Amino acid sequence: MTLTATTTAATCDSGHEALIGMTVPLMGGTWQRDRIVLGEAIRPALAAGLARNGMVAIDLAHDTAPSLALAAAQRVALRYDPAAPGDARPALIAASAQGGWPIAGDPQTLALLTLAERIAASEIPVLLEGPTGTGKEVMAQFVHRLSPRADGPFVAVNCAAMPEAMLEALLFGHKKGAFTGAAEAGEGLFRAADKGTLLLDEIGELPLALQAKLLRALQEGEILPLGATKPVTVDVRVVAATNRHLAAEVEAGRFREDLLYRLNVFPMTLPALRDRPGDIAPLAFGMLLRHAAAAGCPGWIAREALSLLEAHPWPGNVRELENVIRRAILLADGASVIAPEHIVFDTAVRPATDNGAAIPAAAAYASLQAAKTRSLSDVAFASEARAILETLANNSGNRAATARSLGISERTLRYRLASMRGAGMLAAAGAA
């Protein structure tokens, strides 16, 4: 933690030692502690200067009506009850993460970030494994920001979301006229990330033919654009992410073993949100700060509401938590405190029963309708989900047959199912 002489005196004289003592020593490494300035009535000019240097000014004050508000960019006002400093701890953690840094309060997550900080200083590839929605892209950005490549570009690409026919050209670039419609040359994402970091999200979706080209790019540091005869040298650090177990994909013949060993220099597994309960409250306050306090509206989350959040299994992980907080802000309708009655969890489209069996698609769709989706995109997504689930049920869960019936590739079907699961609409057991 960094404190100026004036803010040190203000903090100590105002009795914030209990809150600071239970929060700051348990934060992550210097990347977190050295970015915050704590004090009371921090002058706007000082706060603006701190923001320009990438730091965060946090105004602390005692108040029987606690609140968290974004006073300006990188300046947060935290009011809390001095009789219950523990209730303000997750809010202080969330405030300290302003600027796009990870929000971490669970010992398991803090240990991962400490490890990632050490990995960032090297040039070795990183493989991030974990369920959809656990924050793999946030971790990849964290590694990039603490690496010697921090001034270079960070380029993220979802391998499952790109058209398979165009994937090679999008990754490695192409010459003019290399294929029908290539009226101009394209540099590709590898060259766009030169001197920086390239995140290959959902790398398990990469076709086998392209896995060989990726292996060469990692081994030789060069790529061959489509239509080119000479390779192009690139200086890119690759961070790969997947929600699959790649070793099992290798055994199934869907992933190259040599590429796995090249990527798996330092694997990191991000646990599901339910397995790191210490992150739930800080993440909830972080989302409150992003969606409510960022608009200049102070807000707070009642202890009883946080207890509900901490007891939920979170099948959709952090994305589902964000859905719940945004919904709670809307239901609170201008109230300064999110109460238990404002917490409404996502309704799973196809939840699993106690014995692991899936509820029939018709019942799942009824559950979806009960969620009362409002926007046109919600209706379209719900309609697509219903079609996929009904076709899966008609084909006894066979994905290949389902994809053929729907007229899409099995790869596209996997992506659709992953999107549904990431939105908290699909329980893992229901999409096995």
Protein Blocks (a to p, Z undefined) as FASTA:
>chain_A
ZZdfklmmmmmmnopmmmmmmmmmmmccfklmmmpccdehiafklmmmmmmnopacdddd
ddfbdcdddfbghiacddddfklmmlmmmmmmmmmmgghiacdfbfklmmmmmmmmmmmm
mmbdcddeddehilpmmmmmmmmmmmmklmmccddddfklpcfklmmmmmnopaehkagh
iabccebjmlmmgoiacddehkllpcfklmmmmmmmmmnopacdehiabdcddddddddd
dfbdfklmmmnopacfklmmmmmmpgcddddfklmmmlmmmmmmmmmmmmmmmnopacdd
dfklmmmmmmpgolnlmmlmmmmmmmmmmmnnopabdcfklpccdddfbdcdfkopacdf
klmmmmmmmnopablmlmmmmmmmmmmmmmmmmnnopaklmmmmnopafklmmmmmmmmm
mnopacfklmZZ
